[in-house]
Amino acid sequence: MNDKAITNKPALDSYDVVIVGGAMYGSSVAWFLANNDDFTGSILVVEKDPTYEFTSTAHTNSCMRQQFSNEINVRISQFAAEFVKNFRHYMGDDPRVPELVLQSYGYMYLADNDAFADVLRANQKLQQACGAGTKIMSADEIKRDYPFYKVDDIVAGSHNLIDEGYFDGNTLFDWWKRSAREKGAEYVTNEVVEMKLNGDGSAVNSVVLKSGESINCGKVINASGPRAVLTSRMAGIELPVEPRKRYTFIFSAEQPLDRDLPLTIDPTGVHMRTDGTYYLAGCPPDVDPAVDYDDFVQDHSIWENKVWPIIANRIPQFEAIKLTNSWAGHYAFNTFDQNAILGYHTEVKNFIFVNGFSGHGFQQSPAMGRGVMELICHGEFRSLDLSPFGLDRIIENRPFLEKAVI
């Protein structure tokens, strides 16, 4: 999409909202704000790289699921499904906006022991109470519906074919960005390098850009992805968010499957799914440290020694496959509890977090962007109560436990 209107220096010296980071979350918040008639202020989005080449947004697999163990996470994904399926309508029925398709081939969690099967059953009851279509399947039922799986070691599976699967997240992002700008949000190619607080440290008065300008701000939103702590430290705030490397592999099969492959979470932690006429697989590394912000070097031994053997064991037709593409991207990994950090800081009152999504970012971006808009416009969450994701839980050492983390 053409970004010729992006400039290096802001048009104004003061903005009601300054968003640090213009990828998926910065653009989600910018769009929801700019699209709300209750917000009449000015918006500045500061993004250091308008190509977004190394952002988590650029490396997303754009998956969506309702199979979580907490009601609020289920509700967040349900809104995402509604938003994606009605994308053009949410975008004002603009005929330029494409209709998005949610490819609902579902997730398939496989349990190879009774303890994990019991977790899946408990999660399914919660999901069903929320209106999700999740069902528990025996090994025989899995084999009946998906005969390509090897299920000799499988106790049970959890599967949902309604509003779970894959969507075109990058098109959603592009149109959020474009529409936000058309509605008045200003994007600049620049970098926030300093924040100046007031005398008692209760608010950020201004941000300083790499190009030298000092920009007064009413509110500051940290939408810096894996670099979130670098942004928060400018306001004297520590965050338990760091970049963790995640690997994605695209491959073709000599004998393609005769039906869509759900996003399958093998008991080993390797996942795989249909990806158009190809297949996609991924996993975390066995040793999973924080990495340098610019480290996107691939470890090809992970494919040879881990991923390929595991997927070929689970689906014997995948013994004869050809790797066609691969990449390494970064999770904005919340080391505290692997869930979002959202909302105002408890002391720096005009500093807002939208950070730490730990791989759930694309599917949670509609609800989280809307939630931040509600906080700014109304002073409270109105559509979904997102307060469980507040920073106070980290300060008070109250982890938000989500059992269904990939």
Helices and strands as residue ranges (DSSP letters): E 14-20, H 24-34, E 43-47, G 57-59, E 63-64, H 71-85, H 87-90, E 107-111, H 114-129, E 135-138, H 139-145, E 156-160, E 165-166, H 169-182, E 186-189, E 192-197, E 204-209, E 214-222, G 225-227, H 228-233, E 241-253, E 263-265, E 271-275, E 278-283, H 301-302, I 303-307, H 308-314, G 316-319, E 321-334, E 341-344, E 351-355, H 361-378, G 387-389, H 392-395
